[in-house]
Amino acid sequence: MMRLATLLLLLLLVLGSALMVVKSRQDSRRLFAQLQSAQRTADRIEEQWGRLQLEQATWATHARIVELAHERLGMRVPAPADIVLVTP
Amino acid sequence: MNGASTMRRRLLQGVFLASALVLAWRSVDLMLLRKDFLQDRGDARSLRVVEIPAHRGVIRDRKGEPLAISTPVSSVWANPRQLMQARNQWPVLAAVLGMKPGRLAAILEPRRRREFVYLKRHVPPALAARVMALGVPGVALLREFRRYYPAGEMAAHVVGFTNVDDQGQEGLELTFDRRLRGEPGLKQVIKDGKGRVIEDVEGIRPMRRGEDLVLSIDRRLQYLAYRELQAAVSRHQARGGSLVLLDPHSGEVLALVNQPSFNPNNRSGLKSEYFRNRAVTDLVEPGSTIKPFTIAAALESGDWTAQSLVDTSPGSFAIGRHRIRDTHNYGRISLADVIRKSSNVGASKIALSLEPERLWNMYRAVGFGQIPGAGFPGEAAGHLADWRDWGEVEQATIAFGYGLSVSCLQLARAYTVFANGGLLPALSVLRREQPASLQRVMSPLTARAVLRMLESVVASGTGRRAAVAGYRVAGKTGTVHKLGREGYAEDRYLSLFAGMAPASAPRLVMAVMIDEPRSGEYYGGVVAAPVFSRVMRESLRLLDIPPDAPEFHGSTRLVSLGGEVKS
């Protein structure tokens, strides 16, 4: 009698764990799919970030800044006589 | 009994034979007769393991500005086995890809048994979408990365480039390829019959991104150097040129440029000659730019002081069959004047008075004949013959820079010794987080003394055009006859200038080489020194290094923090 009960209990446990395996596998696949879609979003954003960095680097080229400073803002490099040197 | 037993045995044998036959037929049926159908079904929904491409690290300058950056692009590929069955769609596909139909056939026909072939790599996203919209069986997209170089040709030799497979080919992309590359991951996916991923099943190994690389290069200084070198090379119709700008205390390479350069974003039709990083791979005889080291060796010997006199008259002297000449007869001059006037006779006489080993040790100690070790691929060690192999002629000519060869990077590094009070730093092309290891190669007194001589070169000697208003500049000119196939060529020169500023406490060291100027002028002080001056002026300003020249202070108001105006 006792043996039968143990056997039954073990059988139930095996069944239970088998179902858990199925569920956790299912979960892992679902989560992985989610991860992948999040990754794709991240990739897209990263791509955009890369493009923006390139764009910024292009706008901030030294040559362009110098040209804008000269022509649009009328700036120039100060002559030695115009410089005030502050020393400690 | 016997009869019944035989009967049963026969029956059993018959049953076994029949089942074996059935199995055999079934396997024939599956493997031969219905193969195509089943294969198709299997391909239609299949579990596949695919790679997750790894992102290559970004290369940045010392301020974080990008110098090389990867962006994802698509490549169109096909499974020829499947595409062979859709011949009627080839013309449309070829048209969208912008190929001639014959070209597409030429790609596919020889590979009909393969399962993978690239149709077109690195296509823009819009084109990729149009290709997939055709829905041709066996055609799919692959995610790859394309490398962009925002600094373009001005940093091309430093950064280098990758090939279409994202592997480093030149420059730092090659040196640090392993660090930049990362490791692709693996995942299991379900694909449909057209090779498209329907569902991600599970990850097998995560992708590891490549490391970012932060260089010691300053993009602004690099740009300045590039602009001025290019202008000088074209003004003097030179064959090429190099410029290296170093921070003498940290050993960091702040700028390194060469002419001719190339655009790393579009390399089609370029000769590999343009890819050569001349500043580190090309060796030249340093000429007069080596004299400061000859003088340093003399001062270190204790037999000479800065005021010691050497007789250079009558402006030439003979060793064996060889004759060493100066442009003028300078008479009896001091060591300082040997540097200031760049006297070959003086340098030779001083060198001949020294132990050859002592002289050799000085050249060796400042890095000649040794790989500079900044981190570029193919850094040349240069040539410095062993002192035991020197004769008198060799000892006399090496003193003014003939008979040994150095690269532009080596020359710049050697000059850091005078900026550093006699210490030679280890070079680095990556931004340093820790101070550089320094090696003492001469006493601080000697380094100071030579620095003062170098200052007189710019103040009143051959290097006047290297001067920068407001700053004290120290440096040395060099004009070298180039070695041709038959000895030294009379009309082919190399113009050099190496120097530093501000001379009161040098923060920047620079070497400039202009190869074969052909516009008539060729003296280092005329061709190379102005490039030094312009790049140095802008660099000092950009780095906020305060002026140190007394005449500057004469015309500028000095305000101490107390607020009191001194002049």
Interface residues (C-beta under 8 A of the other chain):
Chain A: S28 R29 F32 A33 L35 Q36 D43 E46 E47 G50 R51 Q53 L54 A57 T58 A60 T61 H62 A63 V77 P80 A81 I83 V84 L85 V86 T87 P88
Chain B: H55 E65 P66 I69 S70 T71 P72 Y148 P150 A151 K187 E199 D200 V201 E202 G203 R219 R220 Y223 L224 R227 A469 G470 R541 P546 P547 F552 H553 S555 T556 R557 L558 V559 S560 L561
